[in-house]
Amino acid sequence: MSYSVGQVAGFAGVTVRALHHYDDIGLLVPSGRSRAGHRRYGDADLDRLQQILFYRELGFPLEEVAVLLDDPDADPRAHLRRQHELLTARIERLQRMAAAVEHAMEARTMGIDLTPEEKFEVFGDHDPDQYEDEVRERWGGTDAYRQSRRRTASYTKEDWKRLTGELDAAHRRVADLMAAGTPADSAEAMDAAEEHRLFLTRAYYDCGHEMHACLGEMYVADPRFTETYERIRPGLAVYLRDAIVANAARHTA
């Protein structure tokens, strides 16, 4: 079996002009000619072309490809081993590049997309990105984290203002119940805790009662969260935690 230059170009996905050039420089000289003098390629020629295209794909110049293929000390198995090594190295490099691009995409599309002035207008002197590295390290592999980042990526300044106002209102309701002496396990306090949970679910991620109870414990265990709630009303962190835990028990009983 032999093939015309046009057939080989179609098989290999190269141009006829490229095959002519490979012939001209002695890189791939067809093993036969038709009666009219046209190039005819045999199976061995196709095998050599496959190797040429492999090395070209890896970025080798044609001069180096010729040296590699015409090395008298090389055998087909040596070529296969070399190709395997080169492919493995390229795969690892591409994987590193893909990871870097993915990280850049996440940084650009999943953050709070506000200017510093807008952040101050919405959050005051609290920088919501201050602990982003810690948050990513602790929860970056969770569905809740990914869901939250997808949602917040599209939030505008007006969205953040609205959400901040809603959260402040939820906190005030809990603080008012505490100031009135309402027990943390009362129906009113548990309802307020449920409102807090539903806000998180609506604004950020699906927050089940078990996860909400874990958050409540963190509000007390982490001094940074505790300080936030203590500024609203002393003792609020513990009161909110107790209301959240009571509400979780009510819904899981």
C-alpha positions as CSV (number, residue, x, y, z in Angstrom):
1,M,0.0,0.0,0.0
2,S,1.2,3.5,-0.8
3,Y,-0.5,6.8,-0.4
4,S,-0.5,10.1,-2.3
5,V,0.7,13.3,-0.6
6,G,-2.9,14.5,-0.4
7,Q,-4.0,11.3,1.3
8,V,-1.2,11.6,3.8
9,A,-1.9,15.2,4.5
10,G,-5.5,14.2,5.2
11,F,-4.5,11.3,7.5
12,A,-2.0,13.3,9.5
13,G,-3.8,16.7,9.6
14,V,-0.9,18.5,8.0
15,T,-0.6,20.6,4.8
16,V,0.6,19.3,1.5
17,R,3.1,22.2,1.6
18,A,4.5,20.9,4.9
19,L,5.0,17.4,3.4
20,H,6.8,19.0,0.4
21,H,9.0,20.9,2.8
22,Y,9.9,17.8,4.8
23,D,10.9,16.1,1.5
24,D,13.0,19.1,0.4
25,I,15.0,19.1,3.6
26,G,15.4,15.3,3.7
27,L,13.4,14.9,6.9
28,L,10.7,12.8,5.3
29,V,11.5,11.5,1.8
30,P,8.7,9.4,0.4
31,S,9.8,5.9,-0.4
32,G,8.2,5.8,-3.8
33,R,7.0,7.7,-6.8
34,S,4.2,7.2,-9.2
35,R,4.8,6.8,-13.0
36,A,4.0,10.5,-13.3
37,G,6.7,11.3,-10.7
38,H,4.3,12.1,-7.8
39,R,5.3,11.3,-4.2
40,R,4.0,8.0,-2.8
41,Y,4.2,7.3,0.9
42,G,4.5,3.8,2.4
43,D,3.7,2.5,6.0
44,A,7.2,3.2,7.1
45,D,7.0,6.7,5.9
46,L,3.8,7.2,7.9
47,D,5.5,5.8,11.0
48,R,8.3,8.4,10.6
49,L,5.8,11.2,10.0
50,Q,4.1,10.3,13.2
51,Q,7.3,10.6,15.1
52,I,8.1,13.9,13.4
53,L,4.7,15.4,14.3
54,F,5.1,14.2,17.9
55,Y,8.4,16.0,18.4
56,R,7.1,19.0,16.6
57,E,4.1,19.1,19.0
58,L,6.6,19.2,21.8
59,G,8.3,22.2,20.2
60,F,11.5,20.6,18.8
61,P,12.9,22.4,15.7
62,L,13.0,20.4,12.6
63,E,16.8,20.2,12.7
64,E,16.7,18.5,16.1
65,V,13.9,16.2,15.0
66,A,16.1,15.0,12.1
67,V,19.0,14.2,14.5
68,L,16.7,12.3,16.9
69,L,15.2,10.2,14.2
70,D,18.4,9.5,12.3
71,D,20.5,8.6,15.3
72,P,22.1,5.2,14.3
73,D,22.3,4.2,18.0
74,A,18.6,4.7,18.7
75,D,16.0,1.9,18.4
76,P,12.2,2.1,18.3
77,R,12.0,1.3,22.0
78,A,14.4,4.1,22.8
79,H,12.2,6.5,20.9
80,L,9.1,5.3,22.8
81,R,10.8,5.7,26.1
82,R,11.9,9.2,25.2
83,Q,8.5,10.1,24.0
84,H,6.9,8.8,27.2
85,E,9.3,10.8,29.3
86,L,8.6,14.0,27.3
87,L,4.9,13.5,27.4
88,T,5.0,12.9,31.2
89,A,7.0,16.1,31.7
90,R,4.6,18.1,29.5
91,I,1.5,16.7,31.3
92,E,3.0,17.7,34.7
93,R,3.8,21.2,33.3
94,L,0.3,21.6,31.9
95,Q,-1.2,20.5,35.1
96,R,0.7,23.1,37.0
97,M,-0.3,25.8,34.5
98,A,-4.0,24.7,34.7
99,A,-3.8,24.9,38.5
100,A,-2.3,28.4,38.3
101,V,-5.0,29.6,35.8
102,E,-7.7,28.1,38.0
103,H,-6.4,29.9,41.0
104,A,-6.3,33.2,39.0
105,M,-9.8,32.7,37.8
106,E,-11.0,32.0,41.4
107,A,-9.3,35.1,42.6
108,R,-10.8,37.3,39.9
109,T,-14.3,35.9,39.8
110,M,-15.1,34.7,43.3
111,G,-14.0,37.6,45.5
112,I,-16.0,40.6,46.7
113,D,-15.9,42.7,43.6
114,L,-15.9,46.2,45.2
115,T,-13.5,49.1,45.2
116,P,-11.9,50.0,48.5
117,E,-14.2,53.0,48.8
118,E,-17.3,50.8,48.2
119,K,-16.1,48.2,50.7
120,F,-15.7,51.0,53.3
121,E,-19.2,52.3,52.4
122,V,-20.7,48.9,52.9
123,F,-18.7,47.3,55.7
124,G,-17.2,50.3,57.5
125,D,-13.8,49.6,59.0
126,H,-14.3,45.8,58.7
127,D,-12.4,44.4,55.7
128,P,-14.3,41.3,54.5
129,D,-11.2,40.1,52.7
130,Q,-9.0,40.2,55.8
131,Y,-9.3,36.6,56.7
132,E,-9.9,35.2,53.2
133,D,-6.7,33.1,53.1
134,E,-7.7,31.5,56.5
135,V,-11.2,30.9,55.3
136,R,-10.0,29.3,52.1
137,E,-7.5,27.1,54.0
138,R,-10.2,25.9,56.5
139,W,-13.2,25.5,54.3
140,G,-11.9,25.9,50.7
141,G,-12.7,22.2,49.9
142,T,-16.3,22.3,51.1
143,D,-19.4,22.6,49.0
144,A,-20.6,25.5,51.2
145,Y,-17.4,27.5,50.4
146,R,-17.8,27.0,46.7
147,Q,-21.5,27.8,46.8
148,S,-20.8,31.0,48.7
149,R,-18.1,32.1,46.4
150,R,-20.3,31.5,43.3
151,R,-23.1,33.5,44.8
152,T,-21.1,36.4,46.1
153,A,-19.2,36.8,42.9
154,S,-22.2,38.5,41.3
155,Y,-23.2,40.7,44.2
156,T,-23.1,44.4,43.6
157,K,-22.6,47.2,46.1
158,E,-26.4,47.5,46.5
159,D,-26.6,43.7,47.2
160,W,-24.0,43.9,49.9
161,K,-25.7,46.9,51.5
162,R,-29.0,45.1,51.5
163,L,-27.5,41.9,53.0
164,T,-25.6,43.9,55.6
165,G,-28.8,45.6,56.7
166,E,-30.6,42.3,56.9
167,L,-27.9,40.7,59.0
168,D,-27.8,43.7,61.3
169,A,-31.6,43.5,61.8
170,A,-31.3,39.8,62.6
171,H,-28.6,40.5,65.2
172,R,-30.6,43.4,66.7
173,R,-33.6,41.1,67.1
174,V,-31.6,38.5,69.1
175,A,-30.0,41.3,71.1
176,D,-33.4,42.8,72.0
177,L,-34.6,39.4,73.1
178,M,-31.6,39.0,75.3
179,A,-32.0,42.5,76.8
180,A,-35.6,41.7,77.6
181,G,-34.5,38.6,79.6
182,T,-36.1,36.1,77.1
183,P,-34.5,32.7,77.7
184,A,-32.2,31.5,74.8
185,D,-34.3,28.3,74.5
186,S,-37.6,30.1,74.3
187,A,-39.7,29.9,71.1
188,E,-39.0,33.6,70.4
189,A,-35.2,33.2,70.6
190,M,-35.2,30.0,68.6
191,D,-37.3,31.7,66.0
192,A,-34.7,34.5,65.8
193,A,-32.0,31.9,65.5
194,E,-33.9,30.3,62.7
195,E,-34.2,33.7,61.0
196,H,-30.4,34.0,61.2
197,R,-29.9,30.5,59.7
198,L,-32.3,31.3,56.8
199,F,-30.4,34.5,56.1
200,L,-27.2,32.6,55.7
201,T,-28.9,30.1,53.4
202,R,-30.4,32.8,51.3
203,A,-27.3,34.9,51.1
204,Y,-24.4,32.6,51.0
205,Y,-24.8,28.8,51.2
206,D,-27.2,26.1,52.2
207,C,-26.8,26.2,56.0
208,G,-28.4,23.2,57.7
209,H,-29.2,23.1,61.4
210,E,-26.1,21.0,62.2
211,M,-23.8,23.4,60.4
212,H,-25.6,26.4,62.0
213,A,-24.9,24.8,65.5
214,C,-21.2,24.5,64.6
215,L,-21.2,28.2,63.6
216,G,-22.8,29.1,66.9
217,E,-20.0,27.3,68.8
218,M,-17.4,29.1,66.7
219,Y,-19.0,32.5,67.6
220,V,-18.0,31.7,71.2
221,A,-14.8,29.8,70.7
222,D,-13.2,32.3,68.3
223,P,-12.3,35.5,70.1
224,R,-12.7,37.5,66.8
225,F,-16.3,36.4,66.4
226,T,-17.0,36.9,70.1
227,E,-15.7,40.4,69.9
228,T,-18.0,41.2,67.0
229,Y,-21.1,40.1,69.0
230,E,-19.9,41.6,72.2
231,R,-19.7,45.0,70.5
232,I,-23.4,44.7,69.7
233,R,-24.3,43.7,73.3
234,P,-22.2,42.1,76.0
235,G,-23.0,38.4,76.3
236,L,-24.6,38.2,72.9
237,A,-22.2,35.6,71.5
238,V,-23.1,33.1,74.1
239,Y,-26.8,33.9,74.0
240,L,-26.9,33.6,70.2
241,R,-25.0,30.3,70.4
242,D,-27.4,28.9,72.9
243,A,-30.4,30.0,70.8
244,I,-28.9,28.4,67.7
245,V,-28.2,25.1,69.5
246,A,-31.7,25.1,71.0
247,N,-33.2,25.8,67.6
248,A,-31.1,23.0,66.0
249,A,-32.3,20.5,68.7
250,R,-35.9,21.6,68.1
251,H,-35.7,20.9,64.4
252,T,-33.7,17.6,64.6
253,A,-35.7,16.1,67.5
